[in-house]
């Protein structure tokens, strides 16, 4: 029995891909061979903690903090008193620890405890060393350089391995912070296979988005965030909509920063508000129905480490329209599984125009290639084999030294 402890800031599905990846990895492992647990800094009173399919130890305050308190710097950083003592007391119960993400109190606690512990650990950076953040937020990058010296740098330096999802991510990370002394390992990533959408799932999505009716649509499904290029997509769609009156746009996902009103206003200003639909965060049957009914999937990100949603779309035989800032763009382009362009308004406009110009046969061929590329490159079952190889090698090496 291999016992793995994941440490992550939050198990909230709204927080993005890392927690979804942990859940999908756990689903691929035999429960008779692996025991998977998560330590997080969420409040145990949150419903998403009790609903998490992997055992989660929520070490945050028992009661949710008032809204005003969440803006205090140490609260935004995720400080919780219980995490360091919990790790010190419990880390010996696991064979290995996987630290997920950077730049929060969970990683600081791991830096305090893990290098001095008698257990090996790895760090999965999940794209958080991408230089895009440094270029886009230079003031934050300066602060992060200080944190790098004090926390993230030592944490990664002493890790048995730092795991990357793609070669692209590994190479980009080298330009992030100084000094950069880590043991790199590319293990891949992906999602579990997804069966074709059922009538129930398709209906669940249409019921959630009544303004869409029975119209055809392109789908964006991710966090509503400037990093994702939602504004560029709306601007590009305003041109696309004029010559493609039969295809609408669905922008689905959680809005954690209050950007949605500005996007709605942008759609109104451009005269396409009746053609763009914002159903919010969608999960379960509605999510798979959204994928299943879409013409194609669009993700115009300025930075995307992997993009589990891209893999999910490909699993469902959907052509993917992405930028060259999504780190799996080379695999998508070489497989003919979608279209790739630059992450600016002109690039996104070209992306939509190129897709519109494809014949029906070309679209069907691209859909088939998307499915084939998913099975060859992005099925989580294959990624878990590579991840587990890395973990077991480290456990064995650590045991020989002990």
Secondary structure in CASP SS format (residue, H / E / C, confidence):
PFRMAT SS
TARGET T0000
AUTHOR 0000-0000-0000
METHOD secondary structure of the structure
MODEL  1
X C 1.00
X E 1.00
X E 1.00
X E 1.00
X E 1.00
X E 1.00
X E 1.00
X C 1.00
X C 1.00
X C 1.00
X C 1.00
X C 1.00
X H 1.00
X H 1.00
X H 1.00
X C 1.00
X H 1.00
X H 1.00
X H 1.00
X H 1.00
X H 1.00
X H 1.00
X H 1.00
X H 1.00
X H 1.00
X H 1.00
X H 1.00
X H 1.00
X C 1.00
X C 1.00
X C 1.00
X C 1.00
X C 1.00
X E 1.00
X E 1.00
X E 1.00
X E 1.00
X E 1.00
X E 1.00
X E 1.00
X C 1.00
X C 1.00
X C 1.00
X C 1.00
X C 1.00
X C 1.00
X H 1.00
X H 1.00
X H 1.00
X H 1.00
X C 1.00
X C 1.00
X C 1.00
X C 1.00
X E 1.00
X E 1.00
X E 1.00
X E 1.00
X C 1.00
X C 1.00
X C 1.00
X C 1.00
X C 1.00
X C 1.00
X C 1.00
X C 1.00
X H 1.00
X H 1.00
X H 1.00
X H 1.00
X H 1.00
X C 1.00
X H 1.00
X H 1.00
X H 1.00
X H 1.00
X H 1.00
X C 1.00
X C 1.00
X C 1.00
X C 1.00
X H 1.00
X H 1.00
X H 1.00
X H 1.00
X H 1.00
X H 1.00
X H 1.00
X H 1.00
X H 1.00
X H 1.00
X H 1.00
X H 1.00
X C 1.00
X C 1.00
X E 1.00
X E 1.00
X E 1.00
X E 1.00
X E 1.00
X C 1.00
X C 1.00
X C 1.00
X C 1.00
X H 1.00
X H 1.00
X H 1.00
X H 1.00
X H 1.00
X H 1.00
X H 1.00
X H 1.00
X H 1.00
X H 1.00
X H 1.00
X H 1.00
X C 1.00
X C 1.00
X C 1.00
X E 1.00
X E 1.00
X E 1.00
X E 1.00
X E 1.00
X C 1.00
X C 1.00
X C 1.00
X C 1.00
X C 1.00
X C 1.00
X H 1.00
X H 1.00
X H 1.00
X H 1.00
X H 1.00
X H 1.00
X C 1.00
X H 1.00
X H 1.00
X H 1.00
X H 1.00
X H 1.00
X H 1.00
X H 1.00
X H 1.00
X H 1.00
X H 1.00
X H 1.00
X H 1.00
X H 1.00
X H 1.00
X H 1.00
X H 1.00
X H 1.00
X H 1.00
X H 1.00
X H 1.00
X C 1.00
X C 1.00
X C 1.00
X E 1.00
X E 1.00
X E 1.00
X E 1.00
X C 1.00
X C 1.00
X H 1.00
X H 1.00
X H 1.00
X H 1.00
X H 1.00
X H 1.00
X H 1.00
X C 1.00
X C 1.00
X C 1.00
X C 1.00
X C 1.00
X C 1.00
X C 1.00
X C 1.00
X C 1.00
X C 1.00
X E 1.00
X E 1.00
X E 1.00
X C 1.00
X C 1.00
X C 1.00
X C 1.00
X E 1.00
X C 1.00
X C 1.00
X C 1.00
X C 1.00
X C 1.00
X C 1.00
X C 1.00
X H 1.00
X H 1.00
X H 1.00
X H 1.00
X H 1.00
X H 1.00
X H 1.00
X H 1.00
X H 1.00
X H 1.00
X C 1.00
X H 1.00
X H 1.00
X H 1.00
X C 1.00
X C 1.00
X C 1.00
X E 1.00
X E 1.00
X E 1.00
X E 1.00
X E 1.00
X E 1.00
X C 1.00
X C 1.00
X C 1.00
X C 1.00
X H 1.00
X H 1.00
X H 1.00
X C 1.00
X H 1.00
X H 1.00
X H 1.00
X H 1.00
X H 1.00
X H 1.00
X H 1.00
X H 1.00
X H 1.00
X H 1.00
X H 1.00
X H 1.00
X H 1.00
X H 1.00
X C 1.00
X C 1.00
X C 1.00
X E 1.00
X E 1.00
X E 1.00
X E 1.00
X E 1.00
X E 1.00
X C 1.00
X C 1.00
X C 1.00
X C 1.00
X C 1.00
X C 1.00
X C 1.00
X H 1.00
X H 1.00
X H 1.00
X H 1.00
X H 1.00
X H 1.00
X H 1.00
X H 1.00
X H 1.00
X H 1.00
X C 1.00
X C 1.00
X C 1.00
X C 1.00
X C 1.00
X C 1.00
X E 1.00
X E 1.00
X E 1.00
X E 1.00
X E 1.00
X C 1.00
X C 1.00
X C 1.00
X H 1.00
X H 1.00
X H 1.00
X H 1.00
X H 1.00
X H 1.00
X H 1.00
X H 1.00
X H 1.00
X H 1.00
X C 1.00
X C 1.00
X E 1.00
X E 1.00
X E 1.00
X E 1.00
X C 1.00
X C 1.00
X C 1.00
X C 1.00
X E 1.00
X C 1.00
X C 1.00
X C 1.00
X H 1.00
X H 1.00
X H 1.00
X H 1.00
X H 1.00
X H 1.00
X H 1.00
X H 1.00
X C 1.00
X C 1.00
X C 1.00
X E 1.00
X E 1.00
X E 1.00
X E 1.00
X E 1.00
X C 1.00
X C 1.00
X E 1.00
X C 1.00
X C 1.00
X H 1.00
X H 1.00
X H 1.00
X H 1.00
X H 1.00
X H 1.00
X H 1.00
X C 1.00
X C 1.00
X E 1.00
X E 1.00
X E 1.00
X E 1.00
X C 1.00
X C 1.00
X C 1.00
X H 1.00
X H 1.00
X H 1.00
X H 1.00
X H 1.00
X H 1.00
X H 1.00
X H 1.00
X H 1.00
X H 1.00
X H 1.00
X H 1.00
X H 1.00
X C 1.00
X C 1.00
X H 1.00
X H 1.00
X H 1.00
X H 1.00
X H 1.00
X H 1.00
X H 1.00
X H 1.00
X H 1.00
X H 1.00
X H 1.00
X H 1.00
X H 1.00
X H 1.00
X H 1.00
X H 1.00
X H 1.00
X H 1.00
X H 1.00
X E 1.00
X H 1.00
X H 1.00
X H 1.00
X H 1.00
X H 1.00
X H 1.00
X H 1.00
X H 1.00
X H 1.00
X H 1.00
X H 1.00
X H 1.00
X H 1.00
X H 1.00
X H 1.00
X H 1.00
X H 1.00
X H 1.00
X H 1.00
X H 1.00
X H 1.00
X H 1.00
X C 1.00
END
